[in-house]
């Protein structure tokens, strides 16, 4: 599966002890086929063996990309901590520990919605999120990133 297009990713409270969003959810739309994919992720507790003190700290998420009617792909992506415009992307260093050789995912936000605007966006495009009882309805600390995405699961089509 190869996808290139745009996405919206909704980051939801609560936060972990380092101030990272615990979960994310969104959609990916392939610009060529207009196929819509579901996107869901959860914060992963992982200590990067390649990290050094010169690098920005990163959070790791287990990401599930689902074609709804077809296959589901699971992979690990990184995101810089404390940066609302940070990319979500795979790193070659994670290929072996997470068994994701030849897979790539890159989401580059170009717009951000926060708080009430983010909540309104989710209410319209991901109502399953705003219907939950375990999250704030006032929109405080909600974040939606919109931007371009590319994904390759390593298979030849």
N, C-alpha and C positions, 0 to 999 in steps of 0.2 A: 504494500500500500504506500503510495506516495501522494502527499497532499501539499499544495501551496495555495495560500489564500489569506483570509483574515480570521480573527478570533476576538471574542470578548471573554475575559476571565474575571470572575467575581471572587474576591478574597473576603472571607467572613470571620468575624470574631467567633469564638474566643481566641486569645493569644496564648502562646506557650510562655515559659519562664523568661525567654529572651526577647519577647515582644514580637514574635513571628506569628502570622496567621496560621491557624491549625488546619484549615481546609480551604479548598478552592473548587469552583465549579464554573463551567462555561460551555461554549460551543465553538467549533471550528467549521468554517465554510470553505470548501475547495473552490477557487476562482474559476476553474475550467469546467468542472462537472456540476457545480452548485450543490454537491452532496454535503449534508450537514452531519457532523460528528459530535458526539457528546464528550465532554471533558470533565474529569473529576480527579481531585488530588487530595492527599493527606500528608501532613508533615511527617517526615521520617527522621527518627533519631539515628544519625549516622555521623561518625567522626572521620573526616576526610584524612587519609594517610598522607596525602600529597601536600596538605596545607602547611604554609609557613607564615610567620608573623607579618610579612610584607603584603599578604593577600587580604582583600576585604573578606569579612566573615560571610559565610553563605549558609542558607537553609536548604535542605533537601526535601523533595516531595516525591512520593510514589504517585505517578500520573497514570490514569486509565483513559485511553482514547477509544471510543466505541463508535462503530459505524451503524449501530442500532440493528440493522438487518444482517450484518455480516460479522466479521471478526472483532475481537477486542484485543487491544495491545496495551501492555503494561511496561512502563519504563521509569527510570529515576531521572529527575531534572534538578538543576541547581538554580538558586535565586539569591542575589545579594541581599543581605539583611539591611533593614532600615532604608530602603530605596524603593519608593512607590513605582518608579519607572524602570525597575530592574527587569532584565530579560529572564525568561524561563528557558533553560537550555540543557541539553545533554553535554557531557564532557567525556572525551576519550578515556580519561583516567578511570571513569566509572564503568567502562565496558566489561571488564573481567569480573569485578566484585558483584555486579548486578546482572551478569549474563545478557548484555545488550550490545554485543558486537554488531557493527554495521548499521545500528540504529542511530537516527539523529532527529532531534526536535529543537526548534528555535522559535521562540515567540518574542517579538520586539514591540513593546507598546509604543504608541505614538500619541495616545490620549489617555487621560485618567479622569474618572468621576469619583468623587468622595462623598461620604456621609449621606445626606438626603438625596442628592442626585444619583448616587450609586444605588441606594435603596429603590428609588423609582425605576431605575433601569432594570434591576432584578425583578421588581414587581411585574414589569411588562414582559420581559424576555425569559425569566426563570422563576415563575410564580411558586414553584415547589420550594424555593428558598424562603420566600416571605411568608409562606404558610406554616413554617415550622414554629413550634412553641419554645424551642431552646435558644432562640436568637433575639436580639433587640429589634424592636419594630420602629425605633426612632431614627435609624440610619447611622447613628454614631459609630464611627470606626469601620464603616463599610468602605470597600475599595473595589472599583471596576477598572480594569485596564483593557483598552481596545487597541488592536494593532495587527501587524502582519505575522504570519506563521508559516513554517515549513516543517514537514515531517516525512521521514522515510523509515520504513520498518526493516529495510535491508533486503527485501525480496525483489526479484526482477519481475516486472509486469510486461 
